[in-house]
């Protein structure tokens, strides 16, 4: 989807990080927007940045986790009370599971079929459904 079609919709990349068949989800820490909800880690695209380069940067910044990005899996357009986001899910591989938490208070590595058991942020739910369909 083109950037101009979404108007002032924030473009956000979410990493679908696989390691040994499991997918990484992270819980938003107290004091954060959507605190206590689980999400696929990532962040807002900077000007000129691709979703793939964004997930590499964000996972390094937020989790000290090096990932090898792959293709875009799906996009999820969601309208929150404060504005809309277009969440771009990028498949990525991690060589290890060790993370250092900064904006999250916990992480889990879940089998694709178990992703929907987590209390996910609303924009992340359609992505989890797609992962469950494709990878379970």
N, C-alpha and C positions, 0 to 999 in steps of 0.2 A: 504494500500500500504506500502511496506517495505521501510525503510529509505534508504537502499543502492540502490534501484531501481531509486531513484531520484537524485543520485549523490550529487552535491553541491546545490541542491534545498533547500531553507530555509523552515523548517516545522513551520507553523504558525497556532495557534488555534484562531478561531473566535467564540465568544459567541453569540448564538441566544437566547437572553434573553426574555422570555415571562413574562408578568404581566397583568392579567385581559384581556387576549386575544390580547394584543398588543405586538409588538416586538421593542426592543431598537436599534436605530441606532445613531451613534455619528459622528459629523463633525470634520475633522482634522483641527487643528488651523493653522493660518498663521505662516509660518516659518517651518512647518512640511513637510515631504515628502507627496505628494498628498494633499496638503493643499486645503481646501474648499470642498473636496469630502467626502461623507458620507460612513461609513463602519460599519460593525458589530465589536464591540470592542474586543480586544484580543491582542495577541502578540506572539513572537517567543518562541518555546518550548526550555526549558533549558535541558541539558543532563540528561537523566533518567526520565524526566517529561512526564506524560501522557497529552493528549489534555485536559482532564477534570480538572486535577490539574492546568494546565496552565491557563485556563479561570478563575478559582477561584482566583489565584494569580493576574493575570493581571487586572481583574475587581476591585479587592480590591485596587491595586496600582493606577490604572488610574482613577477610578470613586468612590472609597470608597463604592462600592456596593457589598453586600454579595449575592452570588448566589448558588443554589443547582444544580450541573451539572448532565446532563443525557447522553443519547447516542449520538454518532456521527451521524449527519444527512446526510452529503455529503462532498466530498472533491473537491476542485477547484484548478487545476494546472494552473498557469498563468505565462507567461513570460513577465516581465517588461524589459525596456531597461537596467536596472542595474543588472538584474538577475531574476531567477525564484523563485516563492514561491508555496508551496502546502498549500492551505488554508483549514484547517480542521474545519468544522462547527459543534459545539457542542451545543445541545439544553440545555438550563438552565432555571431555574425559579428564579425570584426575589420576595422577600416578600414585597418590597416597590419600589417606583419609584424615590426616592430622590437620587441624585448623586452629587459628588463634582468633578468639571472639573479640569484636570491637563494638558493632552495632546490634549484635544478636546475643541472647543469653544462653542459647542451647542449639545444637544441631543434631540431626538424626540422619542415618542412611537407611532408607526404606526400600523394600521391593516395590516395583512399579504398581503392583496390585494393591499395595497397602497405602499408597499416597492419599487416597480419599478418606482414610481413617484419621488423618491429621486435621486439626481445625485450621484450615487454610484461609488466607486473605481472599476476599471475593474474586479478584481478578486472576488469581492463581488456580481457581477451581477448574475452569475449562481446560487449562493446560494439563492439570493432573488427570483429568478425564481422558484427554488425548494420549498421554503417556501410558495410562492404564490400558487403553485399547490397543495401542501399537506394540507395547513391550512386555505385556503380561503373558 
